[in-house]
Amino acid sequence: MSASAGPVSEAVRSAAPAAAAPAAPSTPPALPMSPESGFVHDRVGIVVRSEGDGLVPVELLVGLALRRNPRRAHLLVSTVLAKHVPTVPGLAVVAGELLGTAADLALAEGDAGARGAELRRLADEFARLLAEREAEGEARARLRGDLAALRRELAALRTGHPGVATLGYAETATGLGRLVADALGSWYLHSTRHDPAGAVAFGAFEEAHSHATSHRLLPTDPSRLRVGGTVVLVDDELSTGATVVDTVRDLHARVPQERFVVAALVDLRGDDDRAALDAVARELGTRVDVVALGQGRVELPADVLTVGADVAAGLGEAVPTLRRASAADAVALLDLRDVVAPVRSERFGVDAPAATADVDVRGVVAAVLDALPAELREGVRGDDPVVVLGTEEFLSVPLAVAYELDGHVPTRASSTTRSPIAVLDRPDYAVASGVTFRSHDVTLDGPGPRHAYNLSRAGARPRVVVLMPEPGTDPAELVGGGSVTEALREVAEHVLVVLLAAADDGPAPAPALARPAARLTERSAVQPSPASTAPAAAPTGASRSADELPERPERPDLPEPLVGPTFGSYDADDVSWLLTDLGDAQLEAPAHEREATLQGGTANYAESLPIEYQPTPEYQALYEEALARSADRVATAVGVVTDLALAARDQAPVLVSLARAGTPVGVLMRRWAARVRGVDAPHLTMSIVRGVGLDPVALRWLVAHHDPARVVFVDGWTGKGAITRELTEALARFEETDGVRFGDDLAVLADPGRCASTWGTRDDFLIPSACLNSTVSGLVSRTVYNRRLIGDHDFHGGKFYSELADADVSRAFVDTVSARFDAVVDEVDRRVAAAATEPDRAAGPTWAGWEAVERISAEQGVHDVNLVKPGVGETTRVLLRRIPWKVLVRADALDEVRHVLLLAEQRGVPVEVVDELPYSCVGLIHPVHTAGATGADGRAVRAEPAPTAPTDGGAR
């Protein structure tokens, strides 16, 4: 099996000629754009240069310094890691997302060729921006905007791989690993040297050259590392690859993997090192691919350890803490432990659908802004006055805070470290200064010195250091003689310590964690030969037996569903809601504010809610007219899809609608089954979130109360098919984690996207319930997945807008359609009888809608399918919830979509009539949320350019 650069490198190589490796001059100069390396080369003889087909020149990604470490003389100092060098936060974020996109392409081999060329173009743009990293003033503002635009383009290039597991290496790559995991939408775990009480290691490996060599894995749910799966290993650099080899051996022995992908900022391995990793892959019968932003080599003289140690001995050390009686006056503790929701440590494993989905970054930033000196809050520009400093392994949240804070006041991101480094303040050396202090964490190797570097250079120092220790750190450990705050006081005018609470979901008791580890080790002893370690696939329609799955800790009691009239305006017999009531939470925000966060990547769409649109009398009249005009058409589609679902589930289905667009349809299907066919079909509604999937707690509730083979999932309509794909992927993940298989044959009223297997019609016609929001869906909001409010054992959330009762038409809508059942039953019988021989149904899903959306995206210059919302229902939702750019309407559908035309007129959104359009209409979200975006009042919305493409899980 190959352990080489992998398919993404092949794609990049074929897409564009690799840059020629620079010729070695007789007297090597300082590395281009990174002059810090000159001193180390001149005095020790170490050379680092680019070679091969890397995406970004190595010379831009690293500088050189000398370690105080007998195992390795030199240190590659990353310019984008925000570890040893205070870094523009956007550069660190984009570097991680660029690496994550490279890993995404390596995993999706089928179309890597075309996307590989685009990845190289974006990498070239990143290299240009990296060369401008010292920009200030207006140039710094332009840099932020350019990085934001680059994030959007990278997000559009990725496909996502939620089925993989991503592992980051402590301590340096814990934040980088989280960025890669977020780019892949995967579960994330980082190795650790911390020693929390009650922890029992699932696995361990060594990093021989490091200052602290032992790594442990402490996942609370080891089953997320599934047998026969894929693991992405993330590190900042590959020097020899020895740590990767040790990790692959340890993990594969415990949980045999089909594939590993190694992702690193720089890959400097020699030919022998690459061959060694290839050999391990062949030996274990697995596949190991490597992707890196920079590829090159490092040349070390034979006497590098002794010469390096001698040179380092003559240089400075990090400054020890000086004790000032007045130091405490400049140190402020910002205690957010009762203000911001507790933070779950990534060393125990977290789901990572979005960079900060489980942390209230905005809440932290707001508190920090309030605590900054007044002159900084008022927008002082110039040199970066603020450094956000993470601590050792706690990197991802401080970086996210720094990124958000940088939009308010110029900020850099960095973190503390264990590594003792020789310091020298000159432009051709990477580490100019440092401070040393006593550790405040409980670690395997006990207490010891810790360091922070490059906070001051050439006499300049930050105005404020915002220190973010590990959540749960005892504040008494952060002050006093030899403490981190005393050390930081030497290099900053103000030190602000942010205290966060740690989530109480850390290590399980020893027996609960030891059982899966022992079981998986036991399984590894009876695996097939190395050539076929992947387990046989379960037959279609079958569940995996308990013997095929690792044991899981026992789960707490499942929550109970909600019913009306306590929650929702439907009768209790119509539907049970598998949701958590979030009625007291303040989640609503104006459309333009939500759009800025969605396209900015600072929030997932399901963390907040749009303000509920209140229709004008004119618009309400259009809804009533549409209902009167289409009631028979809707009733017919309801009858057809219900009868097909009854036949597919032996006349005893359990209807599970996808809230909230599917909820009225599920109510109607239940009524048809009962009134026309005499079948009492239970109806429940549950949450699905794009990028997160189906609510797993709700699925477990269904398993506990119903036969999964009877469940049919119900939605209103399809657009391009995003929810159809999300459903299939989510159910596959659930089968892997819980061993239960549900059918993924989605049933919808209308399938214009041609991506559902069970449908009433494929016409793109107006389903009147698409015209309104909660007032036609039981007065319930769209679903919410916000980790600050939803625990691991809670249903996803929703709000009941009882205050809108006077405007509610939910029951009136289903009553009106139900009243037409008798009139359409003959037509339904005819269509169902014809369905068995209907070629369109026999052909199954064609995904023609997705192809059409890709074409429209290219034709309109959007280049992001997430911003194209096809069909009447989705176009309506763009106008009600998002920041619309324009609406396309097919010429012969103008009368059908009068409500769309009215909404567009009210919001000042242009409408283009298109002769050939596969849908009645298509809504386009504004592709760049700038001053040109249209607001809810029809006027321009002013916002800074957004960093990433949105994740609108409402897309059907």
C-alpha positions, 0 to 999 in steps of 0.5 A: 500500500502506498504511503506517498503523497497520495491522489491530491498530490497527483491531481495538483501535479497534473493540473499545473507544473510544479515550481522548480526547486531552487538551486542551492547557491554556494553560500545559501542566503536567508530563506526567501520571505523568512529571513530568520533561518540565516543565523542557524545555517551560518553557525550550525550548517542546517539547510531547509528548502522546498522540493517536490510539488508542495502547495506552498513554499516551505520557506514561507511556512517555517523559520529556524531556531535552536532547541535546548534538547539533547535529542534534536538541535533545531526547531522548525518555527512555523509562521502559521501555527500560532504557537511560538510566533504571535500570528495574524489569526486569519493566517493560522485559520486559513492554513488549517483549512487549506490543509483540511481541504487537501485532506478532503481531496485526498479522501475524495479521489474520484474528482480530485483532478479538477478540484486539485487545480483549484486547490493549487490556485487557492494555495498560490493566493495564500502564499501571496497573503502569507508574504504580506503577514506583517501588514499594518493599518489599511493593508492589515484590513485588506489582508483580513478581507482577502483571507475571508474571501479565501476561506469562502472559496476553500469551503466551496471546494470541500465535500466533507467526510463526517465518517472519518475520525481526525486525530491531532498531535499534542501539543503543537497540532491540537489547534491545527487538528481541530481546523482540519477536523472542522474542514472535514466535518469529522469527529475529533480527538487529540492526544494528550500529556495531561493526566486528568483524574480517573483517566485510563488510556485507550492508546499510547505512542511515543514522539522520540525527538520531542521535549516530552515524549509520551502521548496518550489517547483518552476518548470517552467514546472509543467506538468513534474509532470504528473498525475498518474506517479512516483516520486522519492524523494531523501534525505540524511537521513531518521530519522523519515520520517516526511518530506517525509510524508509531501511531499507525502501529498502535491504532491499527493494533487496537482498531484496524483501519482501512486507511490513514491520511497524514496531514502536515503543514510541512513534509521534510522526510527523506527517501528512507523515511518515506520508504519506512512508512510505505513498508509499515502500510504494507506490513499492516495491510492498510493504506497510508497517504500523506498530504502537506502544504509544503514539501522539502528537505532538511539537511543536517551536518553529522555533528549537528547535535554537538555543534547546535548545543554549543551554539545554543549555550552561548545564546540567551534563555527565556527570561525567568519571572521577575517578582514585582510587588505591583504586578497584580495591579496589571493582572485582571481575572475575567471569570466567565465560568458562570457566564459562558457554557462549560467547554468540553475538552477535545482530548476526550473527543468532540464532534466538529461540524463547525469550528466553534459550534460547541463554544460561545466564542462571541460571548467570550469576545464580548466580555474581553472587549468590555474588559480591554482598556478604553483606548483599545475599545475605541479602535486604536490602530497601528501595531497589534496591541493584543495577543490572545495566548492559548496554553499548551494543548488548549489552542483551538478555542483561543485561536477562534477567539483571536480570529473574532477579536481581530475584527474589532481590534488588531490581534495576534494569536499564540500559545505557551509551550513546553519547549525550551528554545534559545532566544536571539533578537535578530531578524534572521533568527526565529525566536527573539524573546521568551519568558519562563514560568511554572506549569499550572496543569496536571500532566504525566511528567509532573510540574515543570517550566513552561515558556511563551515566545516572541511576545516582545521583539526589537523593543516592541511589546503588546499592550494586552495579553489575553491569557486563556488557560485550560477550562477548569484551571484553578485561578490560584495556580495562575498568580503569585511567585513564578506564575504565568501572569507574573511572567507575562507582566514583564512583556505586556502592559496589561494581562487579562486572564479568561477563566472558563469552566470545563464540561463535566464529561471528561474521563469515564470511570476506569471500567467503562473506558477499559472495556472498549480498549480491552475488547478492541485489542482482543479483536485485533488478535483475531483479525484476518491476514494483513491483506484483508483487515477490513470487515465484511460489509453487512448485507443490504437491509441487515443490522450489524450484530452486537459481536461486530461492534465495540461495547459502549458505556450504558446510556442514561434514560432517553428523554420523552417527546413533546406534544400539543397543546403544551408544545406546538399547536397540533393535536397530540394525536397528530404528532409527537415532537422529538425535540427539547423545548428551548422556549426561554433561550434567546436565539433569534437574530435579524437576517443580515446578522445571521447571514454574516455569521453563517457566511463568516464561518463563526456559527452554524446555521442551526445554532440560532434562529431567524426572526419569524416573518410576519406576513403582510395582509397582502401576502397572507391573502396570496397564501389563502389563494394558493391553498384554495387553488392547490388543495386538490393537488396537495391532497393527491400527492399526499395520497400517492406518497402515503399509499406507497409508504404503506406498501413499502412498510407492510401497511404498518409504517411509523412516520418520522417527519423531518422538522419542520418542513416535513411536519405538516406533510407527516400530519397529512400522511397520518390522516390519509392513512387513518381516514382513507386506509384505516391504518393507525400510523404513529407520527413523530417529528425529529431534527436533521441538521446539515453537517451534523445529521439526524439527531442521534438521541431521537434515533435511539428513542425510535429504536427503543419504541418502534421497529426500525424496519417500519420507520419511513422518513418524511419531508415536504419536497426536494431541491438539489438533494442536500437533505437526502444525502444528509439522511443517508450519511447520518443513518450510515453513521448511526449504523456504525455507532449503534448497530441499527440500520434504518431504511433511507428511502425518503418520502416526499410530496414533491421531488423536483430534484429527482433525488427521492425514492418515494414521492407524490409528484415530481412537479415543482409546484407550490405547496402552500405550507412553504409560503409561511414559517411556524404559523403553518408548522404548529407554531414551532421554530426550525430546529436548533443544535446549539451545544451550549443548550443541547447536551449529549443526551438531549434531543435537538431543540426548538421553540414554541411560538405560542404568542403567534397563536392569532396568526396560526393556520397550521390546523387550518392548512391540514384540515383544508387539505384533508377535506379534499381526500374523498374527492381525490381518492380515485385519482390517487388509486389510478396513480398508485396502480400505475406506479409499478410500471411507471418508468420514472419511478423504476429509474430511481433517483437521477440527481438531475436537480443537483446537476442543474444547481451546479450548472446554475451556480456556474452560469450565475457566477456564484460558484457555490451550490450552497448559495443556490436554492432551487424550487418554489419551497426553497426560493420562498425560504431564501426570501423569508430567512436569508439575504437574497441576491436575486430570483430566477423564474421560469417564464411559464411559471409566473402565475404559479409563484406570485407569492415569490414575486410579491416577497421579492418586491417587498424586499427589493430583490431583482427577479430574472425571467429565464426561458429554460429553467428546470424548476419553477424558480430558483433563489440565490443567496447573496454570494458575498455578504457585503454592502451590496446585500439586500436586507429585510427592509429592502435596503443595503446591508453593510457588513465586512466580507464573510470568511466562508460559505454558509451551511444552510441545513434548510436546503432540501 
